[in-house]
């Protein structure tokens, strides 16, 4: 009877095992065509793909070992020696040191023929003034001076001017004798306004601090005739319109130590004349007391009313970076 071949299981034919001497070395990790595993008897002789190649004695004899030389550095070029001081100074700097104006404005005075040296009008830019030269401007002999910087806590009743034809009390009376150099106030404070006032003979710095584009920040403590409302504070921050244009304050807060809503602190950058008084008068307030407590980062700490002190080098450097 014919059997059905379809019922037979399909089995893979067995392969005869090779003899022991015909065994092939195992190829790595069961991968096809993988690298042959090292079958050396000593495991220490097996090579790893991370191990450095072994250098034999014969190779060492053939290739002498050379010491790695450090990279050659180029010799440093010494900085040029500073030019020795020859006792001269540029004419525009001489004028600025004398407290007349800034160097840029001094160049304009020189170009206009307004400055003479030893009786000769000088219009040359970069002209060098020697020790002993006599520099004249506006009929007055100028003297180049050391830069000095003083901070005064101005009291009430003094006007901010160098000379007063009416012979009223000026801030120069308070600073008199501070130094042999001629110094003058930077900016102005009203007669009835108290607080910080800077003095210097540095024309460049004075012009920089008073220029509108510089935006030196100031903080005033203001005492008014009535309590300031929150609504008016918001108006000051958002901006109000005065006769000479719009103006706003950077911040305004009640002074907590005063425990009185009639006393506020005002921070602003505007350098307009009588700006704080005019802002409050515009909103219907009357200023009783006005005190500048901060000017360009300088404070009244340890500086009693009517007294002055010289700025430190650090403070001067800070002012020049503004």
C-alpha positions in Angstrom: 0.0 0.0 0.0 1.3 3.3 -0.9 2.0 5.6 2.0 1.3 9.3 2.1 4.6 11.2 2.2 2.8 14.4 3.4 2.5 13.0 6.9 6.3 12.7 7.3 7.9 15.4 9.4 10.5 17.4 7.7 13.7 17.1 9.7 17.1 18.6 9.1 19.5 15.8 8.3 22.1 15.2 10.9 25.7 16.1 10.1 28.3 13.7 11.1 30.6 15.0 13.9 34.2 15.5 12.8 37.0 13.8 14.5 38.7 15.5 17.4 41.7 16.5 15.2 39.4 18.0 12.6 37.6 20.5 15.0 37.7 24.0 13.8 38.4 26.9 16.2 35.4 28.6 17.5 34.6 31.9 15.7 33.9 34.8 18.0 30.6 35.0 19.8 28.6 33.0 17.4 28.7 35.7 14.7 29.1 34.6 11.1 32.5 35.4 9.7 33.5 36.9 13.0 37.1 37.4 14.1 38.8 34.2 15.1 39.3 33.9 18.9 42.9 33.8 20.1 43.6 30.3 21.3 47.0 30.8 22.7 47.7 29.0 25.9 48.9 32.0 27.9 46.1 34.6 28.4 48.7 37.3 29.0 49.8 36.9 25.4 46.4 37.7 24.0 46.1 41.0 22.3 43.4 43.5 23.0 42.2 46.1 20.6 42.9 48.6 23.4 46.4 47.4 24.3 49.4 49.2 23.0 51.6 47.3 20.5 54.4 45.4 22.1 57.9 46.6 21.3 60.5 43.9 21.0 64.1 44.3 22.0 65.3 44.0 18.4 63.0 46.8 17.3 64.3 48.9 20.2 67.9 48.4 19.1 67.0 49.4 15.6 65.0 52.5 16.5 66.8 54.6 19.2 64.4 56.1 21.7 64.3 59.9 21.3 63.2 62.3 24.0 60.2 64.4 23.1 61.3 68.0 22.8 59.0 70.7 24.2 57.5 73.1 21.7 59.7 76.0 20.9 58.3 79.2 22.3 58.8 82.5 20.6 60.8 84.9 22.7 58.5 87.5 24.3 58.9 90.9 22.8 59.5 93.4 25.7 56.9 96.2 25.8 58.1 99.5 24.5 59.6 101.6 27.3 57.3 104.6 28.2 58.3 107.9 26.7 60.1 109.9 29.4 58.2 112.9 30.6 59.7 115.9 29.0 57.8 118.5 31.0 55.3 119.3 28.3 51.5 119.1 28.1 49.0 119.6 25.3 47.5 123.0 25.3 43.9 121.8 25.3 44.6 119.6 28.4 46.3 122.5 30.1 43.2 124.7 29.6 40.9 121.9 30.9 43.1 121.3 33.9 42.8 125.0 34.7 39.0 124.5 35.0 38.0 126.6 32.1 36.2 124.0 30.1 36.6 120.5 28.6 39.3 119.5 26.1 36.9 119.6 23.2 35.8 123.1 24.0 39.4 124.1 24.6 40.1 123.0 21.0 37.4 125.4 19.8 39.0 128.2 21.8 42.4 127.5 20.4 41.0 127.3 16.8 39.3 130.7 17.4 42.5 132.3 18.4 41.4 133.0 21.9 44.4 131.5 23.6 48.0 132.8 23.7 51.2 131.3 25.0 54.0 133.6 26.0 52.2 136.5 24.3 51.8 134.6 20.9 48.3 133.5 19.7 48.3 129.8 19.2 45.9 128.1 16.7 47.8 124.9 16.2 46.0 121.7 17.4 48.3 119.5 19.6 50.5 122.4 20.6 52.7 121.5 23.6 53.1 123.8 26.5 56.4 123.7 28.3 57.1 124.3 32.0 57.4 128.0 32.6 55.2 129.0 29.6 52.6 131.6 30.3 49.1 130.6 29.0 46.6 133.4 28.7 42.8 133.3 28.0 40.4 136.1 28.3 43.0 138.4 29.8 43.7 136.0 32.6 46.8 133.8 33.1 45.9 130.2 33.5 47.5 127.6 35.8 47.3 123.9 35.2 46.2 122.4 38.5 45.9 119.0 40.1 42.4 117.5 39.8 40.4 117.8 43.0 36.9 116.4 43.9 34.9 117.4 47.0 31.4 116.6 48.2 29.4 119.1 50.3 26.2 118.6 52.3 24.7 121.9 51.5 22.6 123.6 54.2 19.6 125.9 53.6 20.1 129.6 52.8 23.1 129.3 50.5 23.0 130.0 46.7 24.9 127.8 44.2 27.2 130.3 42.5 30.8 131.3 42.5 30.3 135.0 42.8 27.2 137.0 43.8 26.8 140.7 43.1 24.3 141.0 45.9 26.8 139.6 48.4 24.5 136.8 49.5 25.8 133.7 51.1 27.2 131.3 48.5 28.3 127.7 48.6 31.9 128.8 48.0 32.0 130.1 51.6 31.3 126.6 52.8 34.1 125.0 50.7 36.6 127.8 51.2 40.0 126.5 52.3 39.4 122.9 51.1 42.3 123.0 48.7 44.7 125.5 47.0 43.2 124.8 43.6 40.2 126.7 42.3 37.1 124.4 42.4 33.5 125.2 41.5 30.1 123.5 41.9 28.8 120.9 39.5 25.2 121.7 38.7 22.9 123.7 41.0 20.8 123.5 44.1 18.2 126.1 45.0 18.8 128.4 47.9 16.2 126.6 50.0 17.2 123.1 48.8 19.6 121.1 50.9 21.8 118.1 50.2 24.7 116.8 48.1 26.6 119.1 45.9 29.8 118.1 44.0 32.8 120.5 43.6 35.8 120.0 41.2 38.2 121.6 38.9 37.9 118.8 36.4 36.2 120.5 33.4 35.7 117.3 31.5 33.9 115.5 34.3 31.8 118.5 35.2 30.5 118.7 31.7 29.9 115.0 31.5 27.8 114.9 34.7 25.7 117.9 33.8 25.0 116.9 30.2 21.4 115.9 29.6 22.4 112.8 27.7 24.4 111.4 30.7 21.3 111.0 32.8 22.9 111.1 36.2 20.4 109.7 38.7 19.4 111.6 41.9 17.2 110.9 44.9 15.4 113.6 46.8 13.5 113.4 50.1 10.5 115.7 49.8 8.3 117.1 52.6 5.0 118.5 51.3 2.0 120.4 52.7 -0.3 117.4 52.4 -0.3 113.7 51.9 0.6 112.5 48.4 -2.0 110.3 46.8 -1.3 107.0 45.0 -3.0 108.4 41.9 -0.6 111.3 41.8 2.4 109.0 42.3 1.2 107.0 39.3 0.9 110.2 37.2 4.5 111.2 38.1 5.8 107.8 37.0 3.8 107.7 33.8 4.8 111.3 33.0 3.2 114.7 33.1 3.4 117.7 30.8 5.2 120.8 32.0 5.7 124.1 30.2 9.1 123.0 28.9 8.0 119.5 27.8 7.1 116.1 29.3 8.9 114.7 32.4 8.5 111.7 34.6 10.2 110.3 37.7 11.8 106.8 37.8 10.3 105.9 41.2 8.4 107.5 44.1 7.7 105.9 47.5 6.6 107.0 51.0 9.5 107.4 53.4 8.9 104.6 56.0 11.0 106.2 58.7 9.0 109.4 58.6 5.7 107.5 59.1 4.0 110.4 57.3 2.5 110.3 53.8 3.6 113.9 53.3 7.2 112.7 53.1 8.2 110.9 50.0 11.4 109.8 48.2 11.7 110.6 44.5 14.3 109.2 42.1 14.8 110.7 38.7 17.4 111.4 36.0 16.1 114.7 34.7 18.5 117.7 35.1 15.9 120.4 34.3 16.0 123.5 36.5 13.8 123.2 39.7 12.3 120.0 38.3 11.2 118.4 41.6 9.5 121.5 42.9 7.8 122.1 39.5 6.5 118.5 39.3 4.7 118.8 42.7 3.5 122.3 42.1 1.9 121.1 38.8 -0.1 118.6 40.8 -1.2 121.1 43.5 1.4 120.4 46.2 3.6 122.9 48.0 7.1 121.8 48.9 8.1 122.6 52.4 11.5 120.8 52.4 13.7 119.4 49.6 16.8 117.4 50.4 19.1 115.7 47.8 20.2 112.5 49.5 21.9 110.7 46.6 23.8 112.2 43.6 25.4 109.9 41.0 25.8 107.1 43.6 27.3 109.3 46.3 25.4 109.5 49.6 25.4 111.7 52.7 26.7 108.9 55.0 28.9 110.3 57.7 28.6 113.8 56.2 26.9 116.3 58.5 25.0 119.3 57.2 27.3 122.2 56.2 30.4 119.9 56.0 32.4 118.6 53.1 34.9 115.8 52.3 37.2 114.8 49.5 36.2 111.9 47.3 38.2 108.7 47.3 40.0 107.4 44.2 37.4 104.7 43.9 34.5 107.2 44.0 36.2 109.4 41.4 36.8 106.3 39.1 33.1 105.5 39.5 32.0 109.0 38.4 34.2 108.8 35.3 32.6 105.5 34.3 29.1 106.9 34.3 
